[in-house]
Amino acid sequence: MKSFYCLAIVLVSLLSCVQAQNYTRPNDLEITQAQAEKYNCDRLCQENLQHYEALDRQIFGNVPFDYEFYATGANFTHSRPGDLLKLLQQNESMYDIPPGTSLWLMQYTSVDVGGVAVPATAFIALPYTEAPRDKVRLVAYAHGTIGVVPACAASSSYNGYDYHSWQLLTAPGYGVVATDYAGLGNNYTSHKYGNPVINSEDIYFSVVAARKAFPGVFTTGWASVGHSQGAGAVWGLSENPRINTTESGEYLGGVAVAPSARLNDLLTAVPPTVGYGFGDLIVNIFRALDFPIQPIVLTPAALDRYPLMYKLGLCDDSYAELNADLPNHGIVDSTPAIDQHNHEAYIAFQNKYGAATGRKGYKELLVVQSTDDEVVNVTATEKAYEYACKIGNIVHLSLYSGLDHDSSAAASSPEWLQWLENRFMGVRSPDANQCVVKKVTPLLDTLV
């Protein structure tokens, strides 16, 4: 499957897990006990790492990491945002994707902080046939949190990092372009995690590049769907003035499921002490930007371990448990001074890089949120909705109940798939020009 490694019942050190040196993925890297201890990672920490790194590897399956593809293209230097840098068809038999779907890896030029051009990667999934339409309807999909380091590229996963999410689009015959976001896969720049403004650029230019990869294949109209981090990016995309131009075609609207739109509101609703795995991610949000105000989130011991996220290529499962053996998962004890400092940092970031912070929305947005979401609290989403509507943006909010964070996209798909269909067919709802909140009743509740 990958480089060989052994799972020991009792670990003395990471060195006891013998691994071939011909690594097939960045996530396969191991360090010795002595190296780990340099980062304040003792025996229990090392045991946790070994266990959760194994779970990380399951995210990617037996697809080798294509180092050559993810390396920055030689044609990047003189490229412009939206340019196609690389296109590589994949052997579909290696992937767990819907039958008849063809899969391509794409490298393209996107935009980073300050308008600086950066390479980014994505995958494109094409349906078996375009019938009964003349062209393939194009949807840009933005995935949720998978990690913040180059090793964590959704396009390098055996199923495109599908968790009953983007593959729901292939059965109705949509073509899907799914960005990794700059900094994941390709290592030219740091990944700007949880940044709706910057992440929206990656979505937008993935569409421009996809049209260059397959000229004349896609409909002029296109839409977007995102979950969690990706939903925040889709919300940011609705406020990105680029969609009001014709460079990408005609943007029809977006679907944001469980959106991480406004950082301060999210962390006020669910503090890091509750979302234990997010401490390192919060630190990364600010360090990746070299933001002028750096919040105080992790204890010194946890900060010592922070570089391991990069050195070992830790992704969704293992970074969340990196500090599991530390008191309070390595989150600092709150004090009034720390709270005030962090509030200033979170508000400053939210105002500059968040969604629903006062920018004009150019197209309709459907927001789906479960009242029982344990990661993106409903109150944070309701605040974003209220603020966006207050300044005149058109947002439709559908509230579900009984769904956790990961199940929201699939469970709500009958609604948002129909919403997409209506956008492509030009069907407008009676509420098209106003903000609306709708509570969705579970079927079982109607049968009682």
N, C-alpha and C positions, 0 to 999 in steps of 0.2 A: 504493500500500500504506500508507505512512505519510507523514510529511512528507518532502520530497525531501532526499536527502543523497548525496554523491558519495564514492566510495572512491578515494583517490589512491594511486598506487604509492609515491611519496615524499612524506611530510608535512613541511611547513615549520612548520605550526601547525594547531591545530584550526579556526582561522578559515578555512583554505583549504577546509574542507568546508562549502560553502554550503548553508544549510537554510532552508526557509520558516519564518516566524515563527508560523504557525498549527499548533502542535504537536498531534499527535493522541495522544501518550503522554508521560508524564513522562520516559520513557527516551530520548526524542528530543532532549533538551536538549544543546547543545554550549556550550563555553566557548572564549574566545579564547586565543591563546598567552600573552598577558600575564596573563590570569586564571589559567591553568594553572600558570604559573611561580610565582605567589603561594603555591601549594600544593606547591612543590618538585617539580613534575611537568614534567620537561624534554622535549626532542624525542622521545626513545625512549619515555618514559612516555606521551606523547600519541599516538604511533603505536600502542602497545599498546592504549590506551583505545579508539581508533577501531576497531581490529580486533575487539576483544572486545565492545564495545557493539553492533556489528553482529550478533554471535552472540546477545547478549541479546535483541535485537529478534526474532530467529527464535523465541525461546521464546514470544512473545506473538502473532506472526503479524499478520494484517491486521485484527484486531479493535481498534477505537479504544477508548481508555481513557475510560470513562463518568464524567467528572468530577462530573456532577450526582448520579449514583447514589452514588458513593463519599463525597460530602460528607455530613457528619453530619446525620441527619434532624432536622427541627424538633421532632419528637415525642420526641427522646431525653431532654430535660431532666427530664421527670417519669416516665421509664420505669423499669422494674424488670428485673433480670437475667432473660433468657429472653423478653423482650417483642419482638414483631415490629415493626420500624421501617419497612422498605421491602420490597417484593416486586415484581420486574420480570421478566416473561417475555422471553426472548431469541428472536431469529430463528435457529432451528437451522441454517439454510443457511449462516450465517456461521462455523459451528464445525465442527471435525473431531471429531465424536462419533458413537457408534453410531446407525445408522438407527432411527428411531422414538422416540428419546430426546427428551424435552422438557427444556429447560434454563431455569432461573430464577436470577436474582441476588437475594440476600436480605441485608438489613442488620438486625441484631438487637443487643440489649444483652447484654454479657458482663460479666466481672469481672476486674479488674486487681489489682495488688499492694495488699494491705491491704483487699481487698473492695470497692474503688472501682468503680462502674459505668462501663463504657466501651462505645462502639459497636464492633461488629465486622461483618465481611462474610463471605459464604459463597456457594457455588452449590448448587442442588438439582437433581439429575438424576433424572427420573422415567421408569420404563420405559413401553413402549407400552401394556402391559396388565397388570392385576393377576392375571389368570387364571394358574394354576388355583386361586389362593387368593382368599379374600374381601377381604384387605387386602394392601398392599404391605409387604414386610419392609424395615425401615429400617436402614441401616448408616451410621454416621458415619465419614467418611474423613479422615485427617490426613496432609497431604502432607509430603514431605521438604524439605530446604533449597532455597529459591528466592531468598532475599535477606532483608534486614532493614529495607528502607525502603518507604514507601507505594506506590511504583511497582511493587513486586514482588508483586502480588496474583495468586494462582493463578487466581482467578475471572475475571481479565481476559485470560487466555491463550486462544488459539484452540481449545485442546483441554482446557481446565481443568487445565493442567499435568499431563497424563497421560504417563507414561513406562512404559506397560504396567502400570498400577497401578489407579486407581479404575475405569477402564472395564472391567476384568475382572469387576466386580460387576454390570454392567448386563445382560449376556447371561443370567445366571440369574434376572433379574427383580427385583433389589434396587433400592430407592430409595436414593439417595446424597445425604447432606448433607455438604458438604466445606467446612470453615471455612478462611478465609484466615489466621486468627489476628489478634487485635487489633493494630493498627499496620501491617498490610499492606492496601493499598487505601484504607481510611480513615486519616486522619492525626491523629485526636484524641489518640492516645497513642503512645508509642514501642513498637515490637515487642519483646517479651521473648523473644528468640531462644534456642532450646535450653533452655527452662525447662519441664520436665515438669509442675510444679505449676500454673503460670499457664496454659500452653498447654492443659492438660486442662480448664480452666474454659471455654475457647472451644469445645472439642468438646462438652462437656456442654450448654451453653446454646444451641448451634446446634440440638441435637435438640429442646429445649423450644420454641424458636422455629419450627422446621420443622413441628411439630405444630400450631402456631397458624396457620401459613401454609396448611396443608392439613388442616383438621380432619376426623377420621374416616378419613383415607386410609391411615394406617400402622398396622401391627400394634403392640400394646402392647409387645411385646418388641423390643429393638433391640441392636445390637452395634457394635463399632468395629474399624477396621483402620487401621494407620498404618505409614509407612516412615520410617526414619532419625529426623529431628527429630520427625516425627509418631508414630513408634513409641515414642519416649521419652514423648511426650504421652499415648499410649494406655496405657503402663505407669503413668504418673501418674494417669490416669483410673481405673485399677483400684484405686487407693489413695485416691481422692477420696470422702469420705463422702457426697457428694451422690447417688452412684449407688445408695446403700442406701435412698434414699427413692423415692417414686412420682411425683415431679414430672415426670420425663422419660419415664415408663413403667416397664418392667422391663428393667434392663440385664442382658444375657445373657453378656457376656464380650467379650474383645478379642484382636486379633492384632497383635503388634508385630514387624515385620520389620526387622532390622538396627537395633536401638534405640540411640539416644544417650541413655542413661538416667542415667549417673553421670559427671559432667564430669571429675573428677580421675582416675578410672580410665581414661577415654578418652584423656586427655592423657598419662597415664603409659605407656599401651600404645603410642600413636602420638604422639610429641611434635610440637609445631607446626613444628619444623624439617623434619619429613617431610610433614605435611599443610600445604603451603605456603600454600594459599588460605584457611586458617582463621585466620590471624593477626588480620585485621580483625574477623572474626566473634567471636573470643574477647574482643577489646577491647569489642565492642558488647554482649556478654552482660552485662558488668559496668557499662558506662556507662549502658545503658538503664535499669538499676535504681538508678543512683547508689549502688552497693554500697559498704559501708564500707571494704573492702579491694580496691584496684584492682591487678590483676596487671601486671607489667612484661613486655610481649610484643613490642612493635614498637620499632624504632629511631626516633630523632628524625625522620629523613627520611621514614620510613613514616607516622609519626604526623602529619606535616605534610599528607600526602595523605588521611588518613582522612576529612576532611569531604567529599571529592569523592564518596564513596559516597552521600551524601545529596544533594549539589548536582546530581549527574548522574543520580540514580536508578539506581545500578549494582545489577545483580542477579547471578544465579548465575555467569555466565561472566566478566563484567568485574571484579567485585570480587576474584575469585580471582587475577586477573592484574594488579591495580592496582600491585603492587610487584614485578612479574616482572623488572624491570631492576635492582633493588637486590640487593646481596649477600645471599644466604640469604633472598631474598624479603622483606626488611625485618624478619626475625625477629632479636631481640637475641641476642648471644652469651651462652651460659649461664655463670653463675658460681654458686658455692655460695650466696651471699647472695640472688641472684635466684631460684634454685631454691627456697630455703626460703620466701621471700616469696610466690612464686606457689603453692607447695603450700598455704600457709595460706589463700590466696584461693580456690583451687579446692575445697579441703575444706569451707570455710565455705559456699560456694555449693552444693556437692553436698548437704551436710547439710540445707540449708534448702529448696532448690528441685529437688533431684534425685528420681529414682524409685528404688525398692528401697533405701531408706536407713533402714528401720525402721518405716515406716507399715504399718498393717494393709491387706491386700488383700481386697477384698470379693467379687470374682468371679474365675473362672478366667481365666488369661492364657496364650495360646500365643505363644511367642517363637521366631522363625525367624532363624537366623544362619548365614552362610557362614564356614567356617574360613579362607577366602581373601579375605574382605572387606578392601579396602585403606583404607577410611575408618573404619568401626567395627570395631575389632579384636575378634576372638573372645574374647580373655582378659577384656576389659572386660565383655562380655555374660555370660560365665561367672561372673564375680565378682558381678554384679548378680543372676543366678539363684541362686547359692549363698546370698547374703545374704537375699534374699527368702524362700527356702525355710527358712532357718535360723530365721526368726521365725514360721513357720507359714503363710505365703502359698502358694497353689497355683499353680505355674508349670510349664508343659510346655515344654521346650526341644528344638527340632529343629535338629540341626546338619547343614548341607549343605557340600559341598566344590566347589571349582572355579568358584564364582560370585563375580563382583565385586559391589560395593555396589549398582549400579544394576539389575543383572539378578536380584537375589535375590527381589524381589516376584513377578515373573512366573514364574520357574522353580519357585518353591515354591507357586504358586497352587493346583495340584490338592489339596495337603494342606489349606491354610487355607480354601479354598472349601468343602471337605467338612466341615471343623471348624465353619464358620459354619452350614452346613446342619443339622448335628447339633444345634447350640445352638437353632436356631429350631424344630426338630422335637422338642426335648426328649429327644434321645438322649444318654445319658451313657456315657462310656467306662469300662472297668474301672479306669482310673487317675485317675478324676475327682477323687478326694480326696487325691492325693499328687503330689509333684513327680517328674517323669520326664524323663530326657535320652534322646533318640533320635537315632541317626545314620542319615541318609538316604543310601542307596546309589544313585548315578546309574545309570540304565537301561543305559547302555553298558557299565558295569563288570560287569553281570550277563550280558552277551552274549559276553564275551571267554572 
